[in-house]
Amino acid sequence: MFYINLKEIYNGVSMKVLITGGAGFIGCNAAERYIKKKNEVLLIDNLSRKGSSKNLSYLKNLQQNLDFYQIDIRNREPVEKFFKTRGPFDLILHLAAQVAVTTSVEDPRDDFEVNAIGTFNILEAMREYSPNAFFINASTNKVYGGMTDIEVVEEGGRYQYKDLKSGIPEKRLLDFHSPYGCSKGAADQYTIDYSRIYGLKTVSLRQSCIYGYRQFGVEDQGWVAWFTIAAVLGRPITIYGDGKQVRDVLFVEDLIRCYDRAYEKRDAVNGKAYNIGGGPANQMSLLELIGYLEKLTGKKLSYSFDQWRPGDQPVFVCDIEKAKKDFGWQPKVDVKTGVETLFHWVKENKELFEDFA
C-alpha cells in the first residue's frame, strides 16, 4: 500500500508507537506504515465500529503476534494499567473516537464519554506514565461550527466561500456545533492545554474529510468511501441536502505523511493546532463525486435527496498554509487521482463490503 523509503526511518532508530483506535480506518493505515518501517507498534481499540475486526485481521496477517489490546478508552483503569505496564512510548497517535455527527445527536452522552473523557484518560495516562512521548490528537474541522457569518455563494453548481479563497485559517474563532463538535472540541483544547500547563509535547490536527483504503464508510460518516462502496456494489445513495455542499478532501496516505512530518518537527509544532485537509486545490462537492463515480462505473448511479443534517456546513475548505510553513507538509494526491485509486481498491476488494454496506 505504501512505498517505504528506508531513509525515512527516523535516523535509523526504531520508535515505540501507540495507536488508539488502531483497528479503525486511519489507525489501520497508520499501523501498516509504522510496522513496515520496523517500529514497535502497539494498538488499542474496542472494536465497536463496523469493519474494525476486518482491519484487525488484515494487520494480524501483516505482522504475526500483533501487539493488540481490546480496551475501551472511556474506562480509566484499563487505560492506566496499559500505560503503566506497556509504556512509555515515543509517539502516541490518538485516533480512537466516535466519529459521526448524527450519532452524537442521537446519543450525546456516549459521544462525550468517548471523545472527551476518552481523550482525557489518554492524556492523564500519558502525563503519569509516558510524559516524554509526542501526542498527536486527531481533531476535526467541526470545531469551527456552522460559520453562518461567512458568506457563501453558488458557482458552477457548488457552494463556495465568497471571500476566503484560501479557506478557513486556524485563527478562526472556535464555535462548537452539535454534540460531536463539542466533544471533539473539548479534546482539541485539552490537547493544547496539556502542553501549556503540564509541559507535555502535543499537537491537535483538525482533519477534514479523510478518505482511502480500508475505510468502511457509512451514510452518516465517511461519505467519499460510502459513495464509492455503494457505486461498486450498486447500492442506492442518499444525499443529505442538495449535494452542492463542498469539502476539501484528503487521501489517507497524505495524512499519514502528515503524522510523520509532525513527529519529525515535534518541537516546532508542540502545543499548537493545525488544519489538515486537502486545501483549496482538493475540494469537491457531493454531486461532483457522483459524477466522478459515474464515469468510473460507466453507468448512472441511483441516488435520492433528504433533509440537511444538523451542523452540516454548506462549505468547508481549510487553509493549510500554517502546516506547510511550520513543518513542511502539503497534500500530494489530487482529488481525482485519489477517488480513482479508492474506486479501484474497493472494486478489487469488494468482498470486504458485501456483508457490510
N, C-alpha and C positions, 0 to 999 in steps of 0.2 A: 504493500500500500504506500509506504513512504520510501523515498530514496535516502539512504543513510550515508552521509559522508563522515568517515571516522574522525576527521579533523574537527567536526562539530562537538565531539565529546569534550566536556569541559576540562581542557588541559590534560586529557588522558586519565582523569580521576573519576571514578565511579561515584555517583550520588546515591543517597538513600532517599527515595521519593515515596511519599504517602499521597494517594489519590482517594479522596472521599467521593462517593458516587462513581466508583471505579468501573462498575458494570453498565453505566449509562452510556449514552451516545458519545458525548465528548470524552468521558472518562475512559471508555474503551479505546478510542483513538489515541489519547494521551498515553495510556498504559502501553499500547503497542509500540509507540515511538520510544518511550524510555526503556522498555525491555530490549528493543533492538539496539539501543545504544549502550547495552550492557550495564545499566544501572540496577540497583536493588530496588524493586518496586513492590510496595505493599498497597493493597486495595481494601477499602471497606465500602459496603453497600448493604442496604436492607432488602434488595431485590424486589421492591414493591412495584416498580414500573414495568409495564409490558415490554418485552424484548430484552430485559436485563439478563435473564437467565441464558438467553441465546448468546448474548455478548460475553457472558462469563465463560460459557462453553468454548467459544472462539478463543478467548485468551488462555484457557487451560490447554487447548491444543497447541497454542503458540509457545507456551512455557510449561513444562512439567513442574509439578509441585508449586504451582502458583500460590503466592502468599496472599490469600484472600480471607477476609473475616466478615461474616454477616453480622453487622452492627447497625442499629438504628441510632442516628446521631441525636435524636431527641432525648435519649436516655443518658444521663450524666455518668453513671457509674461504669458501664462498659466502655464508654469513650475514655474515661480517665485510666481505667485498667489497661486498655490497649496502649495508650501513650506511655504509661509507666513501664510496661513490660516489653514493648516493641520499639520505643523511641530511643534516643532522639533521631530527628530527621533533618536532612538538608533542605528539602523542598516539600511543602505541604500545598497540594493543589486541591482547593476546596470546591468541588463541583456538586456535591450532594444537595438536592433541593427539590421542593415542589415547584413545578415549572409552568403551570398553566393559570392564566388569569381567571378563566371560567371556573376552574376547580376551586380557586381561592374564594370566589364569591359564594359557591355552594357550601364550602366548609372552611371558613376563615380561621377557626381555631387550629385545625390540622396544619393549614398553611403557615400560620405563625409559629407553631411549635417546630416545624421542620426548618423553615428558613431563618427565623430569628433566634429561637432558643438553640436550634442545632448548630448554627454558626457560633453562637456564644459559647456553647460547650466545647467546640473545637478550639476556639481561641483561648479559653481558660486552660484547657489541657496543654496546649502549646506553651502558654505562659509558665505553667508549672513544670512541665517535663521536657520541653523542646524549645527553649527560649531563643536559641540561635538559628532556628530554621527560618526560611523565607516563605511567607504565606501569601498565596495568590487566591483571591476571592473572585469567583465568577459572579459578577453582579449583572445588572440589566439596564437597558435603556428606559425601562418603566419607572426608574427613579425620577425622571423628569416630568412625569404626569401627562395630562392631556394637552398641555401647551396651547390652550384655547386662545391665548393672546397673540399668537403668531399667525400672521395672515397666510392663508393657503389659497392657491389658485388652481384651476384645472387647465392643463395644457396638454394637448396631444393625447387625450383620453386617460390622463393620470393626474393625480394631485401633486403639487409642488409647493415648496416654500416660495413666497413672493420675493423675499429679500435675502434669505440665508442660503446663498448658493453653495457655501462650503459645508452646510449642515449645522447641527446643534453642537456648540462647544461645551467643554466641561464647566465653564464659568456660569452656565445657565443655572438659575435657581432650582433647587430640588422641590418637587411638589408631588409627593407620593399619591398615586391614584389607584384605587382598587386594593383589596387586602393583599394581593400579591405585591403590588408596588410598595405597600407599607412594610411588609415583612422583609422583602429584599432590600428595601431602602435602609431599614434598621441594620441589617447585616453589613451593608455597604459602609455605613457610618461607624459601626463598631470596629470594622476592619481598619479604617483610617485612624480612629481614636486610640486603638491599642498600640499603634506605632507612637503616637504623640504622648500618651500617658505612661505606657509601660516600656517603651523603647524597643518593642518588637519590630522586626522587618516585615512589612506588609504592603500589599498593593491591591486595589479594588479595580477590576476590569469590567466596565459597563458594556457588556456584549450585546450585539444587535444581530438577530436573525442568522444564527449559525446553521449550516446545513452540510450534509456529507454522508460518508459511508457509515453504515451500521446505525442509522437514525430511524427508529421506529416511530415516525411521526403520526400524530392523530389529528382529528379535526380541530381540537382546541389548543394544539401546541405543535410546533414543527411543521408549518404549512408548506414549505418548499418540499420537504420529504413526503408529506402526506399526499400532496397533489401528484407527485411523481409516482409514488406507490400505486395510487388509485388509477393513474393513467396506464401503468403497466398491467395492472390486474383487471382493468375495465370496470372499475367501481365508480359510482356516482360521486360527485364532489359538491359540497355546499360552500358557497361563498357568503360570508357574513359581511353585510354592507353591499356596496355596489361594485366591488372589485377594482376600483380605481385607486385604492389606497396603496401607498408606496413604502417600501422598506429598503434599506441598504443591506445587502445580504453578503455573508462571508463564508467561504468554503472552509471546512474544518481543518484542512492542512495549514491554511494561513493562520488559524487560531492557535494551533499547537506551536507553530513557529513563533508566534507572539509570546507564548509562555516561556519558550527558550530564551528569547531576547530579554524579557523582563527579568528572568533569573540572572542572566549574564550581567545586566545593568541594575541589579537589585539595590545598590547603594543610591543610585540616581533616582529610582522610582519609588523608594521607600516612603510610605505614608501618603501616597497620592492616589488619585483616581484617574482613569483613562477611558475614553470612548474607544471601543474596539469593534469595528464593523467594516462593511465593505466601502463605506465612504461614498462621496458623490459619484465616483466612477462606476460603482457597482450597485445601482439602485434598480428596483424592478417592482411593477405593480402585480397584483394577483392575476389580472386579466392577461398581462404580458407573459406571465409564467404559463398560463393556459395555452397561449399562442405558441410558445416555445415547445411545449409538450405535444401539441397537435402536429407540429412539423416533424418531431422526432418519431411519433407513433404513426404518422401518415393518416390519421383519422380524427374526426370531431370527438371531443370529449363530452361526456354527459355531466352537466353542472346546473345548479339552481342557486337562487339567492335567498338569504334570510336576513333578519334584522341585525344591525350593528351590535357588537358585544360591548359590555361596559369597559370604559377606559381605552378603547381602541382608537389610536391616533390615525387620522387620515394620511399623515406623512410622518415617518421618522427616518431621517438620514443623519448620521453623526459626522461631526468634524473630527478627523483622525490626525490632524497635524501635530497635536501635542505628543502623541505616541511616536510619530516619525521623528520629531525633534529630540525627544528625551532618550529614546532607546532604539532608534533606527529601524522601526517596524512599519511596514505597509503591506497591503494585500498584493499577491502575485497572480492569483487565479481570477480571471474576469468572469462575470456572471454567466455569460452564455457557455463558456467552457465548463464552468462548474456544474451548471444544470445538465449539460450533455453527459459529463462524467458520471454524475449521480444517476441519471437515467439508465445508462448502460450498465452500471453496477447493480442497480435494482433489477434490471432485466436478467442479468446473469445470475442473480441470487434470489429470484422471486419465490423460491420455495420457502425462504425465511418468512415471507409475509402472507402466504396463502391462508394460514390459520389465524392471522392477526388483524389484517385490515378489514 
